[in-house]
């Protein structure tokens, strides 16, 4: 099993308000969700009206599926007329499907896993 995670940053030059920015981000996010089985959310730069940072996540049994999905996202974002891609970072994390899973252990204060 593989987990793919990516973050990317957009410049939205015409945006003069947070409302205009949200419109661009929402439309792009909805297109990604509709075309790909991918989770996407705005994760930073929420108070800036011309920049946005989004994060993606995807799980698959095949790393190539995630790589193709991320390539499709890149193409979609690069072809977006309302926003310019100014940064991208991704990571593919492999998990051993056959390994036994440990049970979570809570710390003394019961607020975090150890």
N, C-alpha and C positions, 0 to 999 in steps of 0.2 A: 504494500500500500504506500502511496505517496501523497504528501500534502504540499501543495504549491501556494506560496504567499508572495504577493507583489505589492509594492506601493509606487505610486506615480504622482507627479505634480503637474498641474496645468496653469497656464497663464491665460486669462480671459480678458483680452485688451479692451473690448468694447463695453464691458460691464461697468456701470456707474453706480451700482447699488448692490447690496447683499441679495435683494429680491431677484435681480437680473442674474447674478451668479448662481443662485439656487436653481433657477430655471434651466440654465445650461447644464449644471451638474446633474440635476434630476433627469433631464432628457438623456444624457449620456449613460447614466447609471441604469435607467430603464431599458435602453437599447442593449446594453451588455447583458442584463438579466434575461431579456427576451431571446437573445440569440445564443447564449451559452448557459450551461448549468454552472453558474459561478456566483459566489457571494461578493458583494461590493458595497462599500460604505465610505462616506467622507469622514476622514479621521483627524484632520488638522487644518490649520489656517482658516478656521471658521469665521473669524472676524475681518478677514481681508476680502475686499470685493472683487479683486482681479486675480486672485490665486486660490487654488484648491489642491488639497492632497487627498487622494483616495487610496484605499487598500482593497485588494482582491484576495480571495481564498478559494481553493478547490481541492477536492479529495478524489483520487482515482487509483485503481489498481495498476494503471499503466502510466509511467512518467511521460510518455510521448503524447498522451491525451492532454495532459496539463500544459505541456510545451506548445502544442498546437492551439489550445485555448488562449494562452497568453499571447501568442503571435497574432491571433485574431483580435484580441483586445488592443494590442499595439496598433494594428492596422486601422481599427475603428477609431481610436483616439487620434492617430496621425491624420486621418481624413476628416476629422471634425472641424468644420469651418469656423465654429464659434470659440474654439479653444486651441491653444498651442501646447504640445507636450514639451516640458522643460526638464523632466527628470524621471528616471525609471530605475527600480531596483527589484530583483526577484530572487527567490530561493526555493529550491525543491528539496523537501525533507523526506528521506526514505524511512519507513517503519518496517520492522521484521514481522511479517504476517504470522509466522509460526511460533513466535516466542510467547511463553505464558505471560499474562499481564499481572503485574503486582496490584494488590489492593492499596487504595490511598491510605495514608496515615496522617492523622491530624496532629498539629502541634499542641503544646500544653494549653495555649489560649484558644484552641479550636477555631482559629480564624484563617489559617493557611495550611496548605498541603505541604508535607515534607517528603 
